[in-house]
Amino acid sequence: MDKTFYITTPIYYPSAKPHMGHAYSSIIADFFARFKKIDGFDVQFLTGTDEHGLKIQRSAEKQNIEPLEFCNQISKTFRDLSQTLNLTNTDFIRTTEERHKKTVQHLWKELEKNDDIYLSKYSGWYSVSDEAFYNEDEIETIDGVKRSISSKSSVEWIEEESYFFRLSKWEKPLLEYYETHPNFIAPESRKNEVISFVKSGLKDLSVSRKSFSWGIKVPNNDDHVIYVWLDALTNYISALNYPDTNNELFKNFWPASIHLIGKDILRFHAVYWPAFLLAAKIELPLKVYGHGWILSGDEKMSKSKGNILDPIEIINEYGLDPLRYYLIKEVSFGNDGNISQERLEDCINSDLANNFGNLCQRVTAFAIKNCNSEVPKDIKFEKEDLIILDRYKNNLSNIRDNIDNQDVNFYIDFIINSLFEANKYFNDQEPWKKKGNIVRLNTIIYTTLEIVRKISFLLYPIIPESSLKALKIFNINESDIKLTSIENNEFLTKGNKLNKIDILFKKIEKNND
């Protein structure tokens, strides 16, 4: 297939069970993956777990188990979450896998061969929680504890022999790359942050540790393990069987179309990762997108703050599709999003139950009653019918462009406006008053049914299960959902059987006490 699309989530660090932030990253990635799939792309969608480093080793020690056993347990919760969220990921990679280890060690040798790695001594501030090094100007003292200014995680002073990557060497090439590839980092605010950081001066990066053992060994020096971020970032190419650049996965899908990450790990993906790739003479991904945080109140959710919302609990209470829709709609993509149970319930009632669900329910019931449970045959479009039908075909190119620019807000707004217009059209046309004009009655019903089909297609990347339930009205299967149908202005086949539809979304009854 000529059209390919490779999307990745952040590789999740399994030091604790998944939370809403993990769910959000995965759901939004799945949204893009599903959209591209119904648009005729061959999609590779990667997620997985990053399982090395001091934090993992210490967590395992606390439970008195081996690190791999600990990782097996926690990684399974992330794999299970992928299934619970109904993700379409084509691969789930673990950094403890042999395929990944081989790629990391090969990459190390390439960097070493090109004189981008050297042995020296490291001294500085290190955050176990962030698995990150910080300069003196990035540290503050709070209640006698040294902490990272950005993450607020505690840091400790480390002095030990270490291998270094010549990051300083790549300062100018990185800035040149950002300038010649203006869409490489998004959104714009994140790009400005990265450029500012690089312009402030890059220091060589410590890329090995001797103080712990849980990690991939440095080739030809078992005293050192490879820095967890050099290890973890490599998953994006180890999943494509690098260094075998002639295999079909690598040839078809690298460079990645987009690395979708949280803004807190932007530096690793937009500075360190491209520098590693440049040094190893590997093409860079086309885009790194740093989305915002999911907030509870005004704070980022974290285990230490005890404000984590459990996505499984929310799904058990409200269902998966309502959560998917709410997160994609409520969180303005690229910005932080403050979520609440109350707004989730409002969203379910207004958008899903009253708008989409009600439209599907009443037009189907009306059609079954007045058209012998068939798609109407005898129809004649008038101007107002064609205007509302044509808006989907006429806007498809714009929809695609906005998706390629990760403008999720445009997509959601288009669907919400379409639902509003569809409900208004059905109400204004008053088909129940047209029983004396069977052609007009049939045409109104046909037009509204066709709109339901088109909207269900567009909603599929967001609420796949509910969209498929709606499409059962027309006996349309998942494999039939293709944007070319909208592009080619295809309509429902006249005379086809219509099926009853169950309630798609139950309204949340609120206690007004």
Buried (B, 14 or more C-beta within 10 A) or exposed (E): EEEBBBBBBBBBBBBEBBBBBBBBBBBBBBBBBBBBBBBEBBBBBBBBBBBBBBBBBBBBEEEEBEBBEBBBBBBEBBBEBBEBBBBBBBBBBBBBBEEBBBBBBBBBBBBBEEEBBEEEEBEBBBBBBBBBBBEEEBBEEEEEEBBBEBBBBBBEEBEBBBBBBBBBBBBEEBBEBBEEEEEBBBBEEBBEBBBEBBEEEBEBBBBBBBEBBBBBBBBEEEEBBBBBBBBBBBBBBBBBBBBBEEEEBBEBBBBBBBBBBBBBBBBBBBBBBBBBBBBBEBEBBBBBBBBBBBBBEEEBBBEEEEBBBEBBEBBEEBBBBBBBBBBBBBBEBBBBBBBEEEEBBBBBBEBBBBBBBBBBBBBBEBBBEBBEEEBBEEBEEEEEBEEBBEBBBEBBEEBBEBBBEBBBBBBBEBBBEBBEBBBEBBEEBEBEEBEEEBEBBBBBBBBBBBBBBBBBBBBBBBBBBBBBBBBBBBEBEEEEBBBEBBBEEBBBEEEEEBEEBEEBBBBBEEEEE
